Amino acid sequence: EGRGKRRNPLHDFKKTGELMLIKVNKTLEVKTKLLNTTEQCAKRCSRNKGLSFTCKAFAYDRVTKRCHWLSFNSLTNGVRKKQDHAFDLYEKKDYVRNCIIGKGADYKGTISVTKSGIQCQAWNSMIPHEH
């Protein structure tokens, strides 16, 4: 089972059609390159191959077949969303999901309060509860 089949790298990304992210904060990094498919963009983003930053998202320009790898996503401060019919935005699910899967060791989301509104305990803290 599963032999000879490669996992599609796009499964790790949430797609939003016709949307581009514009960085207002100039310290945020972007790298672009001509690539034929969104799968190639996703693979490179997942592996951070050839990037000097952790890739959190990429936008694919369908017209020019250009990939824009982003060190940020739609939840990052200093970022603005822009409707753009040429682009599709792909954000790594690990960075935009609002739930914890399993023990939460890989959780990178933004939720920091419980369902009842109580502030979560920091991962590096043993107070008020031990891990």
Backbone atoms as SQL, in Angstrom:
CREATE TABLE atoms (id INTEGER PRIMARY KEY, chain TEXT, resi INTEGER, resn TEXT, atom TEXT, x REAL, y REAL, z REAL);
INSERT INTO atoms VALUES
  (1, 'A', 1, 'GLU', 'N', 0.837, -1.183, 0.000),
  (2, 'A', 1, 'GLU', 'CA', 0.000, 0.000, 0.000),
  (3, 'A', 1, 'GLU', 'C', 0.884, 1.249, 0.000),
  (4, 'A', 2, 'GLY', 'N', 0.602, 2.176, -0.889),
  (5, 'A', 2, 'GLY', 'CA', 1.345, 3.420, -0.934),
  (6, 'A', 2, 'GLY', 'C', 2.669, 3.328, -1.677),
  (7, 'A', 3, 'ARG', 'N', 3.034, 2.153, -2.149),
  (8, 'A', 3, 'ARG', 'CA', 4.306, 2.009, -2.859),
  (9, 'A', 3, 'ARG', 'C', 4.207, 2.645, -4.238),
  (10, 'A', 4, 'GLY', 'N', 5.263, 3.388, -4.579),
  (11, 'A', 4, 'GLY', 'CA', 5.303, 4.015, -5.884),
  (12, 'A', 4, 'GLY', 'C', 4.481, 5.289, -5.979),
  (13, 'A', 5, 'LYS', 'N', 3.691, 5.573, -4.952),
  (14, 'A', 5, 'LYS', 'CA', 2.885, 6.798, -4.945),
  (15, 'A', 5, 'LYS', 'C', 3.562, 7.841, -4.080),
  (16, 'A', 6, 'ARG', 'N', 3.733, 9.013, -4.650),
  (17, 'A', 6, 'ARG', 'CA', 4.330, 10.108, -3.880),
  (18, 'A', 6, 'ARG', 'C', 3.218, 10.953, -3.283),
  (19, 'A', 7, 'ARG', 'N', 3.455, 11.418, -2.095),
  (20, 'A', 7, 'ARG', 'CA', 2.486, 12.266, -1.421),
  (21, 'A', 7, 'ARG', 'C', 2.499, 13.641, -2.082),
  (22, 'A', 8, 'ASN', 'N', 1.333, 14.179, -2.354),
  (23, 'A', 8, 'ASN', 'CA', 1.242, 15.496, -2.964),
  (24, 'A', 8, 'ASN', 'C', 1.617, 16.555, -1.929),
  (25, 'A', 9, 'PRO', 'N', 2.655, 17.366, -2.196),
  (26, 'A', 9, 'PRO', 'CA', 3.094, 18.374, -1.218),
  (27, 'A', 9, 'PRO', 'C', 2.046, 19.446, -0.941),
  (28, 'A', 10, 'LEU', 'N', 1.064, 19.588, -1.808),
  (29, 'A', 10, 'LEU', 'CA', 0.022, 20.599, -1.597),
  (30, 'A', 10, 'LEU', 'C', -0.915, 20.248, -0.444),
  (31, 'A', 11, 'HIS', 'N', -0.895, 18.997, 0.015),
  (32, 'A', 11, 'HIS', 'CA', -1.765, 18.580, 1.126),
  (33, 'A', 11, 'HIS', 'C', -1.433, 19.321, 2.423),
  (34, 'A', 12, 'ASP', 'N', -0.224, 19.857, 2.530),
  (35, 'A', 12, 'ASP', 'CA', 0.188, 20.573, 3.741),
  (36, 'A', 12, 'ASP', 'C', -0.199, 22.046, 3.706),
  (37, 'A', 13, 'PHE', 'N', -0.901, 22.471, 2.655),
  (38, 'A', 13, 'PHE', 'CA', -1.205, 23.881, 2.468),
  (39, 'A', 13, 'PHE', 'C', -2.704, 24.129, 2.346),
  (40, 'A', 14, 'LYS', 'N', -3.120, 25.298, 2.834),
  (41, 'A', 14, 'LYS', 'CA', -4.496, 25.766, 2.681),
  (42, 'A', 14, 'LYS', 'C', -4.501, 26.750, 1.516),
  (43, 'A', 15, 'LYS', 'N', -5.327, 26.474, 0.516),
  (44, 'A', 15, 'LYS', 'CA', -5.377, 27.320, -0.677),
  (45, 'A', 15, 'LYS', 'C', -6.484, 28.353, -0.566),
  (46, 'A', 16, 'THR', 'N', -6.143, 29.610, -0.930),
  (47, 'A', 16, 'THR', 'CA', -7.123, 30.677, -1.057),
  (48, 'A', 16, 'THR', 'C', -6.944, 31.260, -2.453),
  (49, 'A', 17, 'GLY', 'N', -7.944, 31.099, -3.285),
  (50, 'A', 17, 'GLY', 'CA', -7.848, 31.564, -4.660),
  (51, 'A', 17, 'GLY', 'C', -7.932, 33.074, -4.775),
  (52, 'A', 18, 'GLU', 'N', -7.246, 33.597, -5.773),
  (53, 'A', 18, 'GLU', 'CA', -7.287, 35.015, -6.134),
  (54, 'A', 18, 'GLU', 'C', -6.933, 35.944, -4.977),
  (55, 'A', 19, 'LEU', 'N', -5.894, 35.580, -4.237),
  (56, 'A', 19, 'LEU', 'CA', -5.452, 36.402, -3.110),
  (57, 'A', 19, 'LEU', 'C', -3.934, 36.451, -3.063),
  (58, 'A', 20, 'MET', 'N', -3.408, 37.620, -2.769),
  (59, 'A', 20, 'MET', 'CA', -1.970, 37.824, -2.599),
  (60, 'A', 20, 'MET', 'C', -1.765, 38.545, -1.271),
  (61, 'A', 21, 'LEU', 'N', -0.629, 38.313, -0.631),
  (62, 'A', 21, 'LEU', 'CA', -0.283, 39.016, 0.601),
  (63, 'A', 21, 'LEU', 'C', 0.749, 40.080, 0.282),
  (64, 'A', 22, 'ILE', 'N', 0.532, 41.266, 0.810),
  (65, 'A', 22, 'ILE', 'CA', 1.445, 42.389, 0.621),
  (66, 'A', 22, 'ILE', 'C', 2.105, 42.677, 1.955),
  (67, 'A', 23, 'LYS', 'N', 3.440, 42.737, 1.972),
  (68, 'A', 23, 'LYS', 'CA', 4.142, 43.012, 3.229),
  (69, 'A', 23, 'LYS', 'C', 4.222, 44.516, 3.450),
  (70, 'A', 24, 'VAL', 'N', 3.716, 44.950, 4.597),
  (71, 'A', 24, 'VAL', 'CA', 3.820, 46.340, 5.024),
  (72, 'A', 24, 'VAL', 'C', 5.113, 46.484, 5.819),
  (73, 'A', 25, 'ASN', 'N', 5.424, 45.460, 6.608),
  (74, 'A', 25, 'ASN', 'CA', 6.667, 45.398, 7.377),
  (75, 'A', 25, 'ASN', 'C', 7.795, 44.987, 6.424),
  (76, 'A', 26, 'LYS', 'N', 8.730, 45.874, 6.164),
  (77, 'A', 26, 'LYS', 'CA', 9.795, 45.648, 5.179),
  (78, 'A', 26, 'LYS', 'C', 10.808, 44.590, 5.600),
  (79, 'A', 27, 'THR', 'N', 10.816, 44.176, 6.865),
  (80, 'A', 27, 'THR', 'CA', 11.775, 43.157, 7.305),
  (81, 'A', 27, 'THR', 'C', 11.329, 41.750, 6.915),
  (82, 'A', 28, 'LEU', 'N', 10.063, 41.591, 6.539),
  (83, 'A', 28, 'LEU', 'CA', 9.568, 40.287, 6.105),
  (84, 'A', 28, 'LEU', 'C', 10.183, 39.934, 4.754),
  (85, 'A', 29, 'GLU', 'N', 10.521, 38.649, 4.567),
  (86, 'A', 29, 'GLU', 'CA', 11.256, 38.245, 3.373),
  (87, 'A', 29, 'GLU', 'C', 10.380, 37.516, 2.355),
  (88, 'A', 30, 'VAL', 'N', 10.756, 37.713, 1.082),
  (89, 'A', 30, 'VAL', 'CA', 10.091, 37.065, -0.051),
  (90, 'A', 30, 'VAL', 'C', 11.170, 36.643, -1.042),
  (91, 'A', 31, 'LYS', 'N', 10.989, 35.487, -1.649),
  (92, 'A', 31, 'LYS', 'CA', 11.874, 35.059, -2.725),
  (93, 'A', 31, 'LYS', 'C', 10.996, 34.543, -3.863),
  (94, 'A', 32, 'THR', 'N', 11.358, 34.884, -5.097),
  (95, 'A', 32, 'THR', 'CA', 10.554, 34.453, -6.238),
  (96, 'A', 32, 'THR', 'C', 11.396, 33.685, -7.249),
  (97, 'A', 33, 'LYS', 'N', 10.719, 32.830, -8.011),
  (98, 'A', 33, 'LYS', 'CA', 11.388, 32.062, -9.063),
  (99, 'A', 33, 'LYS', 'C', 10.341, 31.522, -10.029),
  (100, 'A', 34, 'LEU', 'N', 10.741, 31.393, -11.282),
  (101, 'A', 34, 'LEU', 'CA', 9.893, 30.803, -12.306),
  (102, 'A', 34, 'LEU', 'C', 9.800, 29.302, -12.075),
  (103, 'A', 35, 'LEU', 'N', 8.598, 28.780, -11.857),
  (104, 'A', 35, 'LEU', 'CA', 8.380, 27.338, -11.700),
  (105, 'A', 35, 'LEU', 'C', 7.079, 26.977, -12.393),
  (106, 'A', 36, 'ASN', 'N', 7.027, 25.814, -12.974),
  (107, 'A', 36, 'ASN', 'CA', 5.874, 25.429, -13.786),
  (108, 'A', 36, 'ASN', 'C', 4.631, 25.035, -13.010),
  (109, 'A', 37, 'THR', 'N', 4.785, 24.499, -11.800),
  (110, 'A', 37, 'THR', 'CA', 3.605, 23.996, -11.085),
  (111, 'A', 37, 'THR', 'C', 3.581, 24.433, -9.622),
  (112, 'A', 38, 'THR', 'N', 2.364, 24.435, -9.077),
  (113, 'A', 38, 'THR', 'CA', 2.210, 24.746, -7.653),
  (114, 'A', 38, 'THR', 'C', 2.819, 23.640, -6.801),
  (115, 'A', 39, 'GLU', 'N', 2.838, 22.405, -7.301),
  (116, 'A', 39, 'GLU', 'CA', 3.447, 21.292, -6.568),
  (117, 'A', 39, 'GLU', 'C', 4.936, 21.542, -6.354),
  (118, 'A', 40, 'GLN', 'N', 5.623, 22.057, -7.378),
  (119, 'A', 40, 'GLN', 'CA', 7.047, 22.382, -7.246),
  (120, 'A', 40, 'GLN', 'C', 7.261, 23.481, -6.215),
  (121, 'A', 41, 'CYS', 'N', 6.387, 24.480, -6.218),
  (122, 'A', 41, 'CYS', 'CA', 6.470, 25.569, -5.226),
  (123, 'A', 41, 'CYS', 'C', 6.279, 25.020, -3.817),
  (124, 'A', 42, 'ALA', 'N', 5.270, 24.158, -3.655),
  (125, 'A', 42, 'ALA', 'CA', 4.958, 23.582, -2.341),
  (126, 'A', 42, 'ALA', 'C', 6.107, 22.743, -1.824),
  (127, 'A', 43, 'LYS', 'N', 6.682, 21.937, -2.693),
  (128, 'A', 43, 'LYS', 'CA', 7.792, 21.064, -2.301),
  (129, 'A', 43, 'LYS', 'C', 8.974, 21.886, -1.787),
  (130, 'A', 44, 'ARG', 'N', 9.296, 22.948, -2.518),
  (131, 'A', 44, 'ARG', 'CA', 10.425, 23.798, -2.127),
  (132, 'A', 44, 'ARG', 'C', 10.123, 24.553, -0.828),
  (133, 'A', 45, 'CYS', 'N', 8.888, 24.999, -0.655),
  (134, 'A', 45, 'CYS', 'CA', 8.488, 25.694, 0.574),
  (135, 'A', 45, 'CYS', 'C', 8.555, 24.744, 1.764),
  (136, 'A', 46, 'SER', 'N', 8.061, 23.523, 1.591),
  (137, 'A', 46, 'SER', 'CA', 8.071, 22.538, 2.679),
  (138, 'A', 46, 'SER', 'C', 9.481, 22.199, 3.136),
  (139, 'A', 47, 'ARG', 'N', 10.389, 22.150, 2.193),
  (140, 'A', 47, 'ARG', 'CA', 11.780, 21.798, 2.511),
  (141, 'A', 47, 'ARG', 'C', 12.652, 23.017, 2.805),
  (142, 'A', 48, 'ASN', 'N', 12.118, 24.225, 2.600),
  (143, 'A', 48, 'ASN', 'CA', 12.874, 25.474, 2.741),
  (144, 'A', 48, 'ASN', 'C', 14.119, 25.459, 1.854),
  (145, 'A', 49, 'LYS', 'N', 14.037, 24.740, 0.747),
  (146, 'A', 49, 'LYS', 'CA', 15.177, 24.569, -0.154),
  (147, 'A', 49, 'LYS', 'C', 15.517, 25.886, -0.855),
  (148, 'A', 50, 'GLY', 'N', 16.768, 26.330, -0.675),
  (149, 'A', 50, 'GLY', 'CA', 17.232, 27.546, -1.321),
  (150, 'A', 50, 'GLY', 'C', 16.689, 28.822, -0.715),
  (151, 'A', 51, 'LEU', 'N', 16.102, 28.722, 0.474),
  (152, 'A', 51, 'LEU', 'CA', 15.517, 29.896, 1.128),
  (153, 'A', 51, 'LEU', 'C', 16.310, 30.243, 2.382),
  (154, 'A', 52, 'SER', 'N', 16.470, 31.527, 2.636),
  (155, 'A', 52, 'SER', 'CA', 17.197, 31.977, 3.826),
  (156, 'A', 52, 'SER', 'C', 16.258, 32.191, 5.012),
  (157, 'A', 53, 'PHE', 'N', 15.002, 31.753, 4.878),
  (158, 'A', 53, 'PHE', 'CA', 13.996, 31.933, 5.925),
  (159, 'A', 53, 'PHE', 'C', 13.107, 30.701, 5.955),
  (160, 'A', 54, 'THR', 'N', 12.295, 30.591, 7.014),
  (161, 'A', 54, 'THR', 'CA', 11.308, 29.525, 7.099),
  (162, 'A', 54, 'THR', 'C', 10.108, 29.935, 6.260),
  (163, 'A', 55, 'CYS', 'N', 9.802, 29.128, 5.273),
  (164, 'A', 55, 'CYS', 'CA', 8.682, 29.418, 4.383),
  (165, 'A', 55, 'CYS', 'C', 7.373, 29.074, 5.089),
  (166, 'A', 56, 'LYS', 'N', 6.504, 30.066, 5.232),
  (167, 'A', 56, 'LYS', 'CA', 5.203, 29.853, 5.870),
  (168, 'A', 56, 'LYS', 'C', 4.063, 29.829, 4.864),
  (169, 'A', 57, 'ALA', 'N', 4.346, 30.314, 3.647),
  (170, 'A', 57, 'ALA', 'CA', 3.316, 30.370, 2.613),
  (171, 'A', 57, 'ALA', 'C', 3.982, 30.641, 1.270),
  (172, 'A', 58, 'PHE', 'N', 3.210, 30.428, 0.209),
  (173, 'A', 58, 'PHE', 'CA', 3.666, 30.882, -1.096),
  (174, 'A', 58, 'PHE', 'C', 2.469, 31.312, -1.919),
  (175, 'A', 59, 'ALA', 'N', 2.720, 32.219, -2.828),
  (176, 'A', 59, 'ALA', 'CA', 1.695, 32.668, -3.760),
  (177, 'A', 59, 'ALA', 'C', 2.174, 32.292, -5.150),
  (178, 'A', 60, 'TYR', 'N', 1.269, 31.735, -5.943),
  (179, 'A', 60, 'TYR', 'CA', 1.623, 31.309, -7.289),
  (180, 'A', 60, 'TYR', 'C', 0.924, 32.201, -8.302),
  (181, 'A', 61, 'ASP', 'N', 1.722, 32.844, -9.151),
  (182, 'A', 61, 'ASP', 'CA', 1.189, 33.687, -10.217),
  (183, 'A', 61, 'ASP', 'C', 0.898, 32.785, -11.413),
  (184, 'A', 62, 'ARG', 'N', -0.370, 32.551, -11.677),
  (185, 'A', 62, 'ARG', 'CA', -0.770, 31.641, -12.759),
  (186, 'A', 62, 'ARG', 'C', -0.438, 32.196, -14.140),
  (187, 'A', 63, 'VAL', 'N', -0.356, 33.514, -14.262),
  (188, 'A', 63, 'VAL', 'CA', -0.088, 34.140, -15.554),
  (189, 'A', 63, 'VAL', 'C', 1.386, 33.991, -15.939),
  (190, 'A', 64, 'THR', 'N', 2.282, 34.355, -15.006),
  (191, 'A', 64, 'THR', 'CA', 3.721, 34.319, -15.311),
  (192, 'A', 64, 'THR', 'C', 4.388, 33.016, -14.872),
  (193, 'A', 65, 'LYS', 'N', 3.621, 32.123, -14.215),
  (194, 'A', 65, 'LYS', 'CA', 4.139, 30.864, -13.648),
  (195, 'A', 65, 'LYS', 'C', 5.314, 31.137, -12.703),
  (196, 'A', 66, 'ARG', 'N', 5.124, 32.135, -11.860),
  (197, 'A', 66, 'ARG', 'CA', 6.160, 32.534, -10.915),
  (198, 'A', 66, 'ARG', 'C', 5.703, 32.224, -9.497),
  (199, 'A', 67, 'CYS', 'N', 6.612, 31.626, -8.731),
  (200, 'A', 67, 'CYS', 'CA', 6.340, 31.281, -7.344),
  (201, 'A', 67, 'CYS', 'C', 6.932, 32.358, -6.431),
  (202, 'A', 68, 'HIS', 'N', 6.162, 32.798, -5.454),
  (203, 'A', 68, 'HIS', 'CA', 6.614, 33.786, -4.470),
  (204, 'A', 68, 'HIS', 'C', 6.564, 33.110, -3.104),
  (205, 'A', 69, 'TRP', 'N', 7.738, 32.735, -2.574),
  (206, 'A', 69, 'TRP', 'CA', 7.793, 32.121, -1.246),
  (207, 'A', 69, 'TRP', 'C', 7.814, 33.227, -0.210),
  (208, 'A', 70, 'LEU', 'N', 7.057, 33.026, 0.874),
  (209, 'A', 70, 'LEU', 'CA', 6.860, 34.072, 1.879),
  (210, 'A', 70, 'LEU', 'C', 7.313, 33.612, 3.263),
  (211, 'A', 71, 'SER', 'N', 7.976, 34.507, 3.983),
  (212, 'A', 71, 'SER', 'CA', 8.386, 34.224, 5.359),
  (213, 'A', 71, 'SER', 'C', 7.264, 34.557, 6.335),
  (214, 'A', 72, 'PHE', 'N', 6.083, 34.796, 5.823),
  (215, 'A', 72, 'PHE', 'CA', 4.927, 35.222, 6.618),
  (216, 'A', 72, 'PHE', 'C', 3.663, 34.594, 6.034),
  (217, 'A', 73, 'ASN', 'N', 2.556, 34.777, 6.749),
  (218, 'A', 73, 'ASN', 'CA', 1.258, 34.324, 6.245),
  (219, 'A', 73, 'ASN', 'C', 0.209, 35.384, 6.542),
  (220, 'A', 74, 'SER', 'N', -1.041, 35.061, 6.317),
  (221, 'A', 74, 'SER', 'CA', -2.120, 36.045, 6.477),
  (222, 'A', 74, 'SER', 'C', -2.347, 36.458, 7.934),
  (223, 'A', 75, 'LEU', 'N', -1.813, 35.693, 8.887),
  (224, 'A', 75, 'LEU', 'CA', -1.985, 36.024, 10.312),
  (225, 'A', 75, 'LEU', 'C', -0.832, 36.853, 10.870),
  (226, 'A', 76, 'THR', 'N', 0.196, 37.087, 10.078),
  (227, 'A', 76, 'THR', 'CA', 1.389, 37.815, 10.526),
  (228, 'A', 76, 'THR', 'C', 1.096, 39.310, 10.602),
  (229, 'A', 77, 'ASN', 'N', 1.582, 39.965, 11.677),
  (230, 'A', 77, 'ASN', 'CA', 1.467, 41.421, 11.781),
  (231, 'A', 77, 'ASN', 'C', 2.303, 42.063, 10.683),
  (232, 'A', 78, 'GLY', 'N', 1.827, 43.166, 10.127),
  (233, 'A', 78, 'GLY', 'CA', 2.559, 43.853, 9.078),
  (234, 'A', 78, 'GLY', 'C', 2.305, 43.285, 7.701),
  (235, 'A', 79, 'VAL', 'N', 1.177, 42.569, 7.543),
  (236, 'A', 79, 'VAL', 'CA', 0.820, 41.965, 6.261),
  (237, 'A', 79, 'VAL', 'C', -0.605, 42.375, 5.900),
  (238, 'A', 80, 'ARG', 'N', -0.807, 42.679, 4.630),
  (239, 'A', 80, 'ARG', 'CA', -2.114, 43.089, 4.137),
  (240, 'A', 80, 'ARG', 'C', -2.565, 42.116, 3.037),
  (241, 'A', 81, 'LYS', 'N', -3.841, 41.763, 3.021),
  (242, 'A', 81, 'LYS', 'CA', -4.396, 40.894, 1.984),
  (243, 'A', 81, 'LYS', 'C', -4.831, 41.755, 0.795),
  (244, 'A', 82, 'LYS', 'N', -4.608, 41.207, -0.412),
  (245, 'A', 82, 'LYS', 'CA', -5.003, 41.933, -1.616),
  (246, 'A', 82, 'LYS', 'C', -5.633, 40.965, -2.618),
  (247, 'A', 83, 'GLN', 'N', -6.859, 41.270, -3.073),
  (248, 'A', 83, 'GLN', 'CA', -7.492, 40.474, -4.127),
  (249, 'A', 83, 'GLN', 'C', -6.668, 40.630, -5.388),
  (250, 'A', 84, 'ASP', 'N', -6.310, 39.522, -6.003),
  (251, 'A', 84, 'ASP', 'CA', -5.549, 39.560, -7.248),
  (252, 'A', 84, 'ASP', 'C', -5.890, 38.308, -8.045),
  (253, 'A', 85, 'HIS', 'N', -6.507, 38.498, -9.203),
  (254, 'A', 85, 'HIS', 'CA', -7.001, 37.375, -10.003),
  (255, 'A', 85, 'HIS', 'C', -5.894, 36.496, -10.566),
  (256, 'A', 86, 'ALA', 'N', -4.661, 36.985, -10.600),
  (257, 'A', 86, 'ALA', 'CA', -3.546, 36.208, -11.152),
  (258, 'A', 86, 'ALA', 'C', -2.966, 35.221, -10.139),
  (259, 'A', 87, 'PHE', 'N', -3.202, 35.474, -8.847),
  (260, 'A', 87, 'PHE', 'CA', -2.546, 34.707, -7.797),
  (261, 'A', 87, 'PHE', 'C', -3.466, 33.739, -7.072),
  (262, 'A', 88, 'ASP', 'N', -2.863, 32.654, -6.602),
  (263, 'A', 88, 'ASP', 'CA', -3.478, 31.766, -5.613),
  (264, 'A', 88, 'ASP', 'C', -2.522, 31.721, -4.435),
  (265, 'A', 89, 'LEU', 'N', -3.045, 31.869, -3.230),
  (266, 'A', 89, 'LEU', 'CA', -2.239, 31.847, -2.014),
  (267, 'A', 89, 'LEU', 'C', -2.320, 30.473, -1.381),
  (268, 'A', 90, 'TYR', 'N', -1.168, 29.930, -0.995),
  (269, 'A', 90, 'TYR', 'CA', -1.081, 28.635, -0.311),
  (270, 'A', 90, 'TYR', 'C', -0.356, 28.862, 1.012),
  (271, 'A', 91, 'GLU', 'N', -1.057, 28.633, 2.134),
  (272, 'A', 91, 'GLU', 'CA', -0.459, 28.833, 3.455),
  (273, 'A', 91, 'GLU', 'C', -0.270, 27.484, 4.137),
  (274, 'A', 92, 'LYS', 'N', 0.898, 27.295, 4.776),
  (275, 'A', 92, 'LYS', 'CA', 1.148, 26.044, 5.494),
  (276, 'A', 92, 'LYS', 'C', 0.104, 25.897, 6.588),
  (277, 'A', 93, 'LYS', 'N', -0.582, 24.760, 6.582),
  (278, 'A', 93, 'LYS', 'CA', -1.651, 24.516, 7.548),
  (279, 'A', 93, 'LYS', 'C', -1.158, 24.594, 8.983),
  (280, 'A', 94, 'ASP', 'N', 0.096, 24.175, 9.230),
  (281, 'A', 94, 'ASP', 'CA', 0.642, 24.225, 10.594),
  (282, 'A', 94, 'ASP', 'C', 0.617, 25.632, 11.170),
  (283, 'A', 95, 'TYR', 'N', 0.710, 26.648, 10.319),
  (284, 'A', 95, 'TYR', 'CA', 0.780, 28.029, 10.791),
  (285, 'A', 95, 'TYR', 'C', -0.567, 28.738, 10.817),
  (286, 'A', 96, 'VAL', 'N', -1.585, 28.178, 10.186),
  (287, 'A', 96, 'VAL', 'CA', -2.886, 28.852, 10.162),
  (288, 'A', 96, 'VAL', 'C', -3.996, 28.058, 10.835),
  (289, 'A', 97, 'ARG', 'N', -3.710, 26.816, 11.232),
  (290, 'A', 97, 'ARG', 'CA', -4.757, 26.017, 11.862),
  (291, 'A', 97, 'ARG', 'C', -4.955, 26.496, 13.304),
  (292, 'A', 98, 'ASN', 'N', -6.193, 26.441, 13.743),
  (293, 'A', 98, 'ASN', 'CA', -6.539, 26.908, 15.084),
  (294, 'A', 98, 'ASN', 'C', -6.843, 25.765, 16.034),
  (295, 'A', 99, 'CYS', 'N', -6.298, 24.596, 15.737),
  (296, 'A', 99, 'CYS', 'CA', -6.541, 23.471, 16.622),
  (297, 'A', 99, 'CYS', 'C', -5.231, 22.735, 16.882),
  (298, 'A', 100, 'ILE', 'N', -5.217, 21.982, 17.938),
  (299, 'A', 100, 'ILE', 'CA', -4.049, 21.191, 18.283),
  (300, 'A', 100, 'ILE', 'C', -4.357, 19.747, 17.931),
  (301, 'A', 101, 'ILE', 'N', -3.432, 19.109, 17.247),
  (302, 'A', 101, 'ILE', 'CA', -3.592, 17.707, 16.870),
  (303, 'A', 101, 'ILE', 'C', -2.619, 16.893, 17.720),
  (304, 'A', 102, 'GLY', 'N', -3.113, 15.808, 18.295),
  (305, 'A', 102, 'GLY', 'CA', -2.264, 14.970, 19.145),
  (306, 'A', 102, 'GLY', 'C', -1.878, 15.711, 20.414),
  (307, 'A', 103, 'LYS', 'N', -0.586, 15.678, 20.747),
  (308, 'A', 103, 'LYS', 'CA', -0.096, 16.342, 21.961),
  (309, 'A', 103, 'LYS', 'C', 0.259, 17.805, 21.724),
  (310, 'A', 104, 'GLY', 'N', 0.188, 18.262, 20.478),
  (311, 'A', 104, 'GLY', 'CA', 0.430, 19.663, 20.188),
  (312, 'A', 104, 'GLY', 'C', 1.892, 20.033, 20.040),
  (313, 'A', 105, 'ALA', 'N', 2.782, 19.065, 19.959),
  (314, 'A', 105, 'ALA', 'CA', 4.215, 19.347, 19.868),
  (315, 'A', 105, 'ALA', 'C', 4.568, 20.157, 18.622),
  (316, 'A', 106, 'ASP', 'N', 3.804, 19.996, 17.540),
  (317, 'A', 106, 'ASP', 'CA', 4.080, 20.714, 16.307),
  (318, 'A', 106, 'ASP', 'C', 3.172, 21.918, 16.095),
  (319, 'A', 107, 'TYR', 'N', 2.363, 22.267, 17.089),
  (320, 'A', 107, 'TYR', 'CA', 1.413, 23.368, 16.942),
  (321, 'A', 107, 'TYR', 'C', 2.140, 24.693, 16.776),
  (322, 'A', 108, 'LYS', 'N', 1.757, 25.454, 15.729),
  (323, 'A', 108, 'LYS', 'CA', 2.374, 26.757, 15.480),
  (324, 'A', 108, 'LYS', 'C', 1.310, 27.835, 15.316),
  (325, 'A', 109, 'GLY', 'N', 0.096, 27.552, 15.714),
  (326, 'A', 109, 'GLY', 'CA', -1.014, 28.480, 15.536),
  (327, 'A', 109, 'GLY', 'C', -0.980, 29.630, 16.521),
  (328, 'A', 110, 'THR', 'N', -2.079, 30.347, 16.593),
  (329, 'A', 110, 'THR', 'CA', -2.131, 31.574, 17.397),
  (330, 'A', 110, 'THR', 'C', -3.057, 31.489, 18.602),
  (331, 'A', 111, 'ILE', 'N', -3.728, 30.357, 18.812),
  (332, 'A', 111, 'ILE', 'CA', -4.652, 30.237, 19.938),
  (333, 'A', 111, 'ILE', 'C', -3.855, 30.151, 21.246),
  (334, 'A', 112, 'SER', 'N', -4.185, 31.023, 22.194),
  (335, 'A', 112, 'SER', 'CA', -3.452, 31.038, 23.461),
  (336, 'A', 112, 'SER', 'C', -4.380, 31.095, 24.675),
  (337, 'A', 113, 'VAL', 'N', -5.663, 30.816, 24.440),
  (338, 'A', 113, 'VAL', 'CA', -6.629, 30.755, 25.541),
  (339, 'A', 113, 'VAL', 'C', -7.457, 29.490, 25.392),
  (340, 'A', 114, 'THR', 'N', -7.966, 28.995, 26.521),
  (341, 'A', 114, 'THR', 'CA', -8.807, 27.807, 26.501),
  (342, 'A', 114, 'THR', 'C', -10.188, 28.159, 25.963),
  (343, 'A', 115, 'LYS', 'N', -11.032, 27.142, 25.755),
  (344, 'A', 115, 'LYS', 'CA', -12.396, 27.380, 25.278),
  (345, 'A', 115, 'LYS', 'C', -13.157, 28.316, 26.205),
  (346, 'A', 116, 'SER', 'N', -12.835, 28.258, 27.511),
  (347, 'A', 116, 'SER', 'CA', -13.540, 29.111, 28.484),
  (348, 'A', 116, 'SER', 'C', -12.867, 30.473, 28.672),
  (349, 'A', 117, 'GLY', 'N', -11.807, 30.748, 27.908),
  (350, 'A', 117, 'GLY', 'CA', -11.182, 32.070, 27.960),
  (351, 'A', 117, 'GLY', 'C', -10.001, 32.213, 28.904),
  (352, 'A', 118, 'ILE', 'N', -9.546, 31.125, 29.510),
  (353, 'A', 118, 'ILE', 'CA', -8.408, 31.179, 30.435),
  (354, 'A', 118, 'ILE', 'C', -7.107, 31.144, 29.632),
  (355, 'A', 119, 'GLN', 'N', -6.153, 32.011, 30.005),
  (356, 'A', 119, 'GLN', 'CA', -4.847, 32.069, 29.344),
  (357, 'A', 119, 'GLN', 'C', -4.128, 30.729, 29.460),
  (358, 'A', 120, 'CYS', 'N', -3.575, 30.243, 28.339),
  (359, 'A', 120, 'CYS', 'CA', -2.878, 28.962, 28.344),
  (360, 'A', 120, 'CYS', 'C', -1.537, 29.059, 29.077),
  (361, 'A', 121, 'GLN', 'N', -1.129, 27.958, 29.643),
  (362, 'A', 121, 'GLN', 'CA', 0.176, 27.856, 30.296),
  (363, 'A', 121, 'GLN', 'C', 1.250, 27.773, 29.219),
  (364, 'A', 122, 'ALA', 'N', 2.335, 28.500, 29.406),
  (365, 'A', 122, 'ALA', 'CA', 3.441, 28.460, 28.446),
  (366, 'A', 122, 'ALA', 'C', 4.057, 27.068, 28.427),
  (367, 'A', 123, 'TRP', 'N', 4.510, 26.626, 27.235),
  (368, 'A', 123, 'TRP', 'CA', 5.097, 25.294, 27.098),
  (369, 'A', 123, 'TRP', 'C', 6.325, 25.123, 27.975),
  (370, 'A', 124, 'ASN', 'N', 7.079, 26.194, 28.203),
  (371, 'A', 124, 'ASN', 'CA', 8.318, 26.098, 29.001),
  (372, 'A', 124, 'ASN', 'C', 8.086, 26.321, 30.481),
  (373, 'A', 125, 'SER', 'N', 6.823, 26.410, 30.898),
  (374, 'A', 125, 'SER', 'CA', 6.505, 26.627, 32.306),
  (375, 'A', 125, 'SER', 'C', 5.981, 25.347, 32.956),
  (376, 'A', 126, 'MET', 'N', 6.352, 25.137, 34.210),
  (377, 'A', 126, 'MET', 'CA', 5.844, 23.995, 34.967),
  (378, 'A', 126, 'MET', 'C', 4.802, 24.464, 35.983),
  (379, 'A', 127, 'ILE', 'N', 4.409, 25.730, 35.897),
  (380, 'A', 127, 'ILE', 'CA', 3.444, 26.320, 36.819),
  (381, 'A', 127, 'ILE', 'C', 2.244, 26.803, 35.995),
  (382, 'A', 128, 'PRO', 'N', 1.022, 26.523, 36.352),
  (383, 'A', 128, 'PRO', 'CA', 0.555, 25.859, 37.571),
  (384, 'A', 128, 'PRO', 'C', 0.532, 24.336, 37.468),
  (385, 'A', 129, 'HIS', 'N', 0.800, 23.771, 36.283),
  (386, 'A', 129, 'HIS', 'CA', 0.751, 22.322, 36.144),
  (387, 'A', 129, 'HIS', 'C', 2.066, 21.784, 35.612),
  (388, 'A', 130, 'GLU', 'N', 2.466, 20.589, 36.067),
  (389, 'A', 130, 'GLU', 'CA', 3.628, 19.940, 35.491),
  (390, 'A', 130, 'GLU', 'C', 3.202, 19.225, 34.219),
  (391, 'A', 131, 'HIS', 'N', 4.107, 19.075, 33.283),
  (392, 'A', 131, 'HIS', 'CA', 3.805, 18.402, 32.011),
  (393, 'A', 131, 'HIS', 'C', 3.794, 16.906, 32.192);
